Amino acid sequence: MPDTRRLHLNAFIHDIGHHEAAWRLPESDPFATVSVEHYIKLARIAESGTFDSVFFADSPSLQNDPRYRPIGLLEPTTLLAALAVSTERIGLIATASTSYGEPYELARRFASVDHISGGRAGWNIVTTASRDAALNFGLDDRGLHADRYERAEEFVQVAKKLWDSWEDDAPIGDKESGIFADAERIHSISHVGKYYRVAGPLNAPRSPQGQPLLVQAGQSESGRNFAACHAEAVFTTQRSLAEGQAFYADMKRRAVDAGRIPEQIVILPGIVPILGSTEAEVREREAAFNEQIIPEYGLHQISKYFDVDLTGADLDAPLPEVPEEERIEGFKSRSTLVANLARGENLTVRQLLAKLGWGRGHRSFAGTPEQLVDTIEEWFREGAADGFNIMPPALPGDLQTFVDHVIPELRSRGLFRHEYEGTTLREHYGLERPESQYARRAFAGRAG
């Protein structure tokens, strides 16, 4: 039986590009991180290639060392509102933390973006591993990894209740009777839990998608279990086909164990495409990026992953001994990825930093557009991916190159859409629109 599935593509927009030295290239604008025009241009490029979505990461703290990489990231849900009125069909996904802030405020923000965009909003759920973020909210530390996921579980439950608190047919707008909404179809959620007490309902009608698309990227044991219960798309970091297949099968199994349909969770490994018309051109481009790497920046970053000061490490020696994942309360899965990469490929610290410079441990691919499509098709056909999280090393140029040269090849092989077939983000990903949990209960009660 022929495979009738279609590939899914998300464009991961990261300031000037995913390579840490992209801002130093002659064609780059190092101040574009605070330019809404920069992000509008990128979203429109991705939309011209019929990408399912664009995605913006975030943390409520200074993540980069400002000596060596541009800062000034815009708050992403605010940015999504601007992109919503500057694009027509592409999905819009932003990161927001469950560790800081309140469910009501977040549910309202994402419902607002879903209304403004006509049903194109998505929430990337994070528990925030950074110690610096905790200090910005008056806390002494970030809390234990397990506790952060326990809080996230309750946070998401509350947000879902709030999004469902208006049934779809609650608004009436009957001018003659003077009745705007059917009060029996608007529900207080009356949530009382370990971390939150929220009365509800939300102060906005149910949004076009019912609930924004839910995305998750944690790969620890807690992260996988959480994603299996709640995520509808999963961003992941597998570097080989075998690793991708193992993760894919594991997440589909966990989804089934959680009582879900496996097709309703979309697995999207990240890939950093380094493209050229010939292999010689690709090698030249790789070298141009790598020559601009500043080791002090990379050492600062991996020190955060391991909660160990590695800033004085010998660049031409192997990675020093670092804590195992179970001893780390912050970046658990990222620290394991970095350690496995260093040990598995017997890298010096300098070589490790060069590899991490392309996308913090995500798989990079260097080759021609046709060779990249070969790899994408193999992962898609061989049970390692439902699509890919595309991470251009420099922006906007590498995103435009992908749209101009990779998308046509994907289309010619029958792997990707020629035009949008739906209007909402859920429709792009082939996902169902959830029914309000309160509508189900009310229907059961009225039927009884």
Secondary structure, DSSP 8 states (H G I E B T S, - for coil): -------EEEEE--TT-SSTTGGGSTT--TTGGG-HHHHHHHHHHHHHTT-SEEEE---SS--S-TTTS------HHHHHHHHHTT-SS-EEEEEEESSSS-HHHHHHHHHHHHHHHTS-EEEEEE----HHHHHHTT-SS---HHHHHHHHHHHHHHHHHHHHSB-TT-EEEETTTTEEE-GGGB----EE-SS-EE----SS--BTTBS-EEEE---SHHHHHHHHHH-SEEEE---SHHHHHHHHHHHHHHHHHTT--GGGSEEEEEEEEEE-SSHHHHHHHHHHHHTT--HHHHHHHHHHHHTS--TT--TTSB------GGG-SSSHHHHHHHHHHHHHTT-BHHHHHHHHTTTTTSEEEEE-HHHHHHHHHHHHHTTS-SEEEE--SSTTHHHHHIIIIIHHHHHHTT-S-SS---SSHHHHTT------HHHHHHHHHHH-
